[in-house]
Amino acid sequence: MRFRIHQLRLQADQFVKKGEHLSAMRLYVAVLRRAPEDYEARMGLADALAIVGATAEAARVYEAAAQLCLNGGRPLVALVAMRAMKTLGRSPDALITRFSALYGRGSNRLAEVGARLNACNDEFEVPAKELRQERSVAELIAEATKVGSELAGVDELPLKFFPIPGLSELSPVRLTQLARAMKVRRMAAWKVVFEKGDPGQSCYLVARGKVRVVGQGADGREEVLATLTDGAIFGEMSLISGQPRSATVQATEDTDLLELGPEALAAIDDELHRLAPALDKLAHKRWMSNVLRHSPVFSVFDDQERAELLRRCQALEVPRGTILFSEGEAAKGVYLIVRGEVGLFRRGAADSAPAMLERMGPGMIPGLEALANSRANAASATTLTPCTVLFLAGSYFHKLAAAVPEFVAALRPRVTEQMQQLIEPPPLPREISHAC
């Protein structure tokens, strides 16, 4: 009987969960003999060695894993291995310096078209007889250390790597300081990273594993909003806005995270302006995606359709007091409010200030009624605060309405509601008329 490499690694992972670490080590060794580039097996072997008390041996294997991942386009996993080395008393300083040189600003190894190690090599098979060979604990640890720390058999590694989102904008000096200051969180499957409502003072990068983002769907029920894997960043929205966490994040399998908290950000203070735009851009994209998901009008589309819709929208950062459209002009499109507030105003008598009909916040759509009915705008829309809005051109809006019956059905109650408010505006104070 023979076993595939991938089967063996999965079985080894299961042995670890059951506490059968020596059995796991036998399988990891068998995998690495055939596929020495399998960084997952190498990390698993180092973990097993550390758990059984072979700390010096585990540190050597972590070091080899870090070297392999640095040269193989897996820098985040390399950082996890380096932190494990340090915990076991082996200095990672030389590796951190190499990490910063390879992945920092100005490196000639970074490219938009890069490559990275794949841990799912399944070309080889291992005979069952090899797995049944008897060894003492000392012999197994010695063999595991030898195989786990040896890199000579690794195939050709990529010449160009993908940049690390945001981090590769930093100079090698600051990237070194960041690598030393960031925290590593190794999460077991189904452990919660943070919960909705928690304060948000840090963001996270997924080194390996998988997390799910859980929040409220358009119907108010709890649902999985996103699943994030290797290289993804999350938690940046609260970090940028200073607001509590807007969703719960939970690991769905054993997951390694890199946490960028206050200490890590302080370490790059004079270059924070290089990292901030990348985080801000990602946060804005998430805000926009969340608003589309929760909109009663656009929630009829699935995730892929909403992503395409987002590409069709123009994102605008609008200062306070900006007129989005004026009363009486033809509707050119609709504005979906992502952040901030917009007021709808209607002209009164010649000697009176415009009256505010409605204050609209995130998720609301000024101009919807006019565009849906191909009429002139019955009111003006002016930003009451600095706003982020998505503008969808009228031509594409009408194409959606013609092609997707569910979209039209979702529009009807919303248009009726807004039309009713325009016909019978509620009495509201007029002291903010200076916004116009």
C-alpha positions in Angstrom: 0.0 0.0 0.0 1.2 3.5 -0.9 0.2 7.0 0.4 0.2 10.3 -1.4 2.3 13.1 0.1 -0.8 15.4 0.7 -2.6 12.6 2.5 0.4 12.1 4.8 0.6 15.7 5.7 -3.1 15.9 6.5 -2.8 12.8 8.6 0.2 14.2 10.4 -1.8 17.4 11.2 -4.6 15.2 12.6 -2.0 13.4 14.8 -0.9 16.8 16.2 -4.5 17.7 17.1 -4.8 14.3 18.9 -1.6 14.9 20.8 0.2 12.1 19.0 3.3 14.2 18.2 5.8 11.3 17.6 3.4 9.7 15.1 3.1 13.2 13.4 6.9 13.6 13.2 7.2 10.2 11.4 4.8 11.4 8.7 6.3 14.9 8.4 9.7 13.3 7.9 8.4 11.1 5.2 6.8 14.1 3.4 10.0 16.2 3.6 12.1 13.3 2.2 10.1 13.4 -1.0 9.0 17.1 -1.0 11.6 19.2 0.9 9.9 22.4 -0.5 6.7 21.6 1.6 7.0 24.5 4.1 3.8 23.4 5.8 5.3 20.0 6.7 8.5 21.7 7.8 6.6 24.1 10.1 4.5 21.2 11.4 7.6 19.2 12.2 9.2 22.1 14.0 6.0 22.5 16.1 6.0 18.8 17.0 9.6 18.9 18.0 9.0 22.0 20.3 6.0 20.3 21.9 7.9 17.1 22.8 10.6 19.3 24.4 13.3 19.1 21.7 13.6 22.9 21.7 17.1 23.3 20.3 16.2 20.9 17.5 12.9 22.7 16.8 14.7 26.0 16.6 17.0 24.6 13.9 14.0 23.4 11.9 12.2 26.7 12.3 15.3 28.4 11.0 15.4 26.2 7.9 11.6 26.9 7.4 12.3 30.6 7.6 15.1 30.4 5.0 13.0 28.3 2.7 10.0 30.7 2.9 12.1 33.8 2.5 13.6 32.5 -0.7 10.3 30.9 -1.8 8.1 34.0 -1.7 6.3 33.2 1.6 7.7 36.0 3.8 4.8 36.1 6.3 5.3 32.4 7.1 9.0 33.2 7.4 8.2 35.8 10.1 6.2 33.3 12.1 9.1 30.9 12.0 11.5 33.6 13.0 9.4 34.5 16.0 9.2 30.8 17.0 13.1 30.7 16.7 13.4 33.7 19.1 11.0 32.1 21.6 13.2 29.0 21.7 16.4 31.1 22.2 17.8 31.2 18.6 18.5 34.6 17.2 16.6 35.5 14.0 18.4 38.8 13.4 20.3 37.7 10.3 17.1 36.3 8.8 15.2 39.5 9.6 17.9 41.5 7.8 17.5 39.3 4.8 13.7 39.5 4.9 13.9 43.3 4.9 16.4 43.4 2.0 14.3 41.0 -0.1 10.9 42.5 0.6 11.5 46.1 1.4 11.3 49.2 -0.8 13.8 49.2 -3.6 14.4 45.4 -3.8 15.1 44.1 -7.3 13.4 40.8 -6.3 9.9 42.2 -6.2 7.6 42.3 -9.2 3.9 42.4 -10.1 4.4 39.0 -11.7 6.0 36.9 -9.1 5.9 33.3 -7.7 5.8 31.5 -4.4 6.2 28.1 -2.9 3.3 25.7 -3.2 2.9 23.3 -0.3 0.5 20.9 -2.1 3.0 18.8 -4.1 1.3 15.5 -4.5 3.5 13.8 -7.2 5.1 11.3 -4.9 4.0 8.3 -3.0 5.3 6.7 0.2 5.1 2.9 0.8 3.4 1.9 4.0 6.5 -0.2 4.9 8.6 2.9 5.3 6.1 4.4 7.8 6.1 1.3 10.0 9.9 1.3 10.6 10.6 1.2 14.3 12.7 4.0 15.9 13.4 5.0 19.4 12.3 8.5 20.5 15.9 9.7 20.4 16.5 8.3 16.9 13.2 9.8 15.6 14.2 13.3 17.0 17.6 13.1 15.5 16.2 12.0 12.1 13.5 14.7 12.2 16.1 17.4 13.0 18.4 16.2 10.2 15.7 16.1 7.6 13.9 19.2 8.8 17.0 21.4 8.8 18.3 20.3 5.5 17.5 22.4 2.4 19.9 20.9 -0.2 17.2 18.9 -1.9 14.8 21.9 -2.5 14.1 22.5 -6.2 14.7 25.7 -8.0 13.1 28.7 -6.2 11.4 31.7 -7.8 13.6 34.6 -8.9 10.9 37.2 -8.4 8.4 37.6 -5.5 5.1 39.4 -5.0 5.4 42.4 -2.8 3.8 42.3 0.7 0.7 44.5 0.6 1.6 47.8 2.2 4.7 46.5 3.9 6.9 46.5 0.8 6.4 50.2 0.7 8.7 50.5 3.7 12.5 51.0 3.6 14.5 47.9 4.7 15.5 49.8 7.9 11.9 50.4 8.9 10.7 47.0 7.7 13.3 45.4 10.0 12.0 47.5 13.0 8.4 46.5 12.1 9.3 42.8 11.9 10.8 42.9 15.4 7.9 44.8 16.9 4.9 43.0 15.3 3.3 40.2 17.3 2.5 36.6 16.1 -0.8 35.0 17.0 -1.1 31.3 16.4 -4.8 30.5 16.4 -6.4 27.1 16.7 -9.3 26.3 14.5 -12.6 28.1 15.6 -10.8 30.5 17.9 -12.1 34.1 17.8 -9.6 36.8 16.8 -11.9 39.6 17.9 -15.6 40.2 18.2 -17.9 42.8 16.9 -17.8 45.8 19.2 -14.3 45.2 20.5 -12.0 48.3 20.4 -9.8 48.2 17.3 -6.1 49.3 17.8 -4.5 46.9 15.4 -4.8 45.1 12.0 -3.7 41.6 11.0 -2.1 39.8 8.1 -2.9 36.2 7.5 0.5 34.4 7.2 -1.2 31.0 6.6 -4.6 29.4 7.4 -8.0 30.8 7.0 -10.4 33.2 8.8 -14.0 34.1 8.3 -15.6 37.5 8.9 -19.0 37.2 10.5 -21.5 40.1 10.6 -25.1 41.0 9.8 -26.5 40.4 6.3 -29.0 42.6 4.5 -31.9 40.8 6.4 -30.3 41.5 9.8 -29.3 37.9 10.4 -25.8 36.7 11.1 -23.9 35.6 8.0 -20.3 35.0 6.8 -19.4 38.2 5.0 -16.0 37.0 3.7 -13.4 34.3 4.0 -9.8 35.4 4.0 -6.6 33.3 3.4 -2.9 33.7 3.0 -1.7 37.3 2.5 -5.0 39.0 3.4 -5.3 42.0 5.7 -8.2 42.6 8.0 -9.0 44.8 11.0 -7.8 47.9 9.2 -11.2 49.6 9.1 -11.3 50.1 12.9 -7.6 51.0 13.0 -8.2 53.8 10.5 -11.6 55.0 11.8 -11.0 54.6 15.5 -14.4 52.9 15.7 -15.2 49.6 17.4 -14.9 46.4 15.4 -17.8 46.2 12.9 -17.7 42.3 12.6 -16.4 39.2 14.3 -13.4 37.4 12.9 -12.8 33.7 13.6 -10.2 31.2 12.5 -11.8 28.3 10.6 -8.6 26.2 10.7 -5.2 26.4 12.4 -4.1 29.9 11.4 -1.0 32.1 11.9 -1.5 35.8 12.1 0.8 38.8 12.2 -0.6 41.6 14.4 0.4 45.2 13.7 -0.5 47.0 16.9 0.5 50.3 18.4 4.1 49.2 19.1 4.6 48.0 15.6 3.1 51.1 14.1 5.2 53.3 16.4 8.3 51.5 15.1 7.7 52.9 11.6 6.3 56.3 12.7 8.3 58.4 10.2 7.3 56.1 7.3 3.7 55.5 8.4 2.6 57.7 5.5 3.8 54.9 3.2 1.7 52.2 4.8 -1.3 54.3 5.6 -2.5 54.8 1.9 -2.5 51.0 1.3 -4.5 50.4 4.5 -6.8 53.3 3.8 -7.5 52.1 0.2 -8.3 48.6 1.5 -10.6 50.0 4.2 -12.4 52.1 1.7 -12.9 49.1 -0.6 -14.3 47.1 2.4 -16.6 50.0 3.4 -17.9 50.2 -0.1 -18.4 46.5 -0.4 -20.2 46.3 2.9 -22.5 49.2 2.0 -23.5 47.4 -1.3 -24.0 44.1 0.6 -26.3 45.8 3.1 -28.2 48.0 0.7 -31.9 46.8 0.3 -31.5 47.7 -3.4 -28.2 46.1 -4.2 -28.4 43.1 -1.9 -30.2 41.1 -4.6 -26.8 40.6 -6.3 -24.4 37.9 -5.3 -20.8 38.6 -4.2 -19.3 38.3 -7.7 -22.0 40.6 -9.2 -21.5 43.2 -6.5 -17.7 43.1 -7.1 -18.5 43.9 -10.8 -20.9 46.6 -9.7 -18.3 48.1 -7.5 -15.9 48.3 -10.5 -18.6 50.2 -12.4 -19.0 52.8 -9.6 -16.9 55.9 -9.2 -15.7 56.4 -5.6 -15.7 60.0 -4.6 -14.4 61.8 -1.5 -16.6 64.8 -1.1 -16.1 67.7 1.4 -18.8 69.2 3.5 -21.2 71.6 1.6 -20.8 70.0 -1.8 -23.9 69.9 -4.0 -24.2 66.5 -5.5 -27.2 67.5 -7.7 -29.6 70.4 -7.9 -33.4 70.6 -7.8 -34.9 70.6 -11.3 -31.9 69.2 -13.1 -32.0 65.9 -15.0 -30.8 62.9 -13.1 -27.4 61.7 -14.3 -27.0 58.8 -11.9 -27.4 57.8 -8.2 -25.1 58.3 -5.2 -24.8 55.5 -2.7 -23.6 57.0 0.6 -20.7 55.0 2.1 -19.7 57.4 4.9 -21.0 60.7 6.1 -24.4 62.4 5.8 -26.3 64.1 2.9 -29.2 66.4 3.2 -32.1 66.7 0.7 -33.2 70.3 0.3 -36.2 71.9 -1.5 -36.5 75.6 -2.4 -39.2 77.5 -0.5 -40.6 81.0 -1.3 -38.3 83.5 -2.9 -37.3 85.1 0.4 -36.9 81.9 2.5 -34.0 79.5 2.9 -34.2 76.0 1.4 -36.0 73.5 3.7 -34.3 70.2 4.5 -36.6 67.3 3.7 -34.4 64.4 4.8 -31.0 63.6 6.4 -29.5 60.6 4.6 -26.7 58.4 6.0 -24.6 55.3 5.0 -26.5 52.9 2.7 -29.0 55.5 1.5 -29.3 56.5 -2.2 -30.0 60.2 -3.0 -31.4 60.6 -6.5 -32.9 57.2 -6.7 -36.5 58.2 -7.3 -35.7 60.7 -10.1 -33.4 58.3 -12.0 -35.7 55.3 -11.6 -38.6 57.3 -13.0 -36.6 59.3 -15.6 -37.6 62.5 -14.0 -35.8 65.7 -13.0 -34.6 65.8 -9.4 -37.3 67.0 -7.0 -34.8 68.3 -4.5 -31.1 69.2 -4.1 -28.6 67.0 -2.4 -25.9 68.6 -0.3 -23.3 66.9 1.9 -23.7 67.8 5.5 -20.4 66.3 6.5 -17.3 65.1 4.6 -18.6 62.0 2.7 -17.5 59.0 0.7 -20.0 58.2 -2.0 -20.3 55.7 -4.9 -21.6 57.2 -8.1 -23.4 54.9 -10.5 -24.0 56.3 -13.9 -27.6 56.4 -15.1 -26.9 54.4 -18.3 -25.5 51.4 -16.4 -28.3 51.7 -13.7 -31.0 51.3 -16.4 -29.1 48.4 -18.0 -29.3 46.7 -14.6 -33.0 47.4 -14.2 -33.7 46.0 -17.7 -31.6 42.8 -17.2 -32.4 41.9 -13.5 -36.1 41.6 -12.5 -35.1 41.2 -8.9 -33.4 44.5 -9.0 -36.5 46.3 -10.2 -38.5 44.5 -7.4 -36.1 45.8 -4.8 -36.3 49.3 -6.2 -40.1 49.7 -6.0 -40.5 50.0 -2.2 -37.4 52.2 -1.9 -38.6 54.5 -4.7 -42.1 54.7 -3.2 -40.7 55.5 0.2 -38.5 58.3 -1.1 -41.3 59.7 -3.4 -43.7 59.8 -0.4 -41.1 61.8 1.6 -40.7 64.3 -1.2 -44.5 64.8 -1.5 -45.2 65.0 2.2 -41.9 66.1 3.8 -41.8 65.9 7.6 -41.5 69.1 9.5 -37.8 69.7 10.3 -35.8 72.6 11.7 -34.3 74.9 9.1 -31.3 76.2 11.0 -28.8 74.2 9.0 -29.7 75.9 5.7 -26.2 77.4 5.6 -25.0 74.0 4.3 -26.4 75.0 0.9 
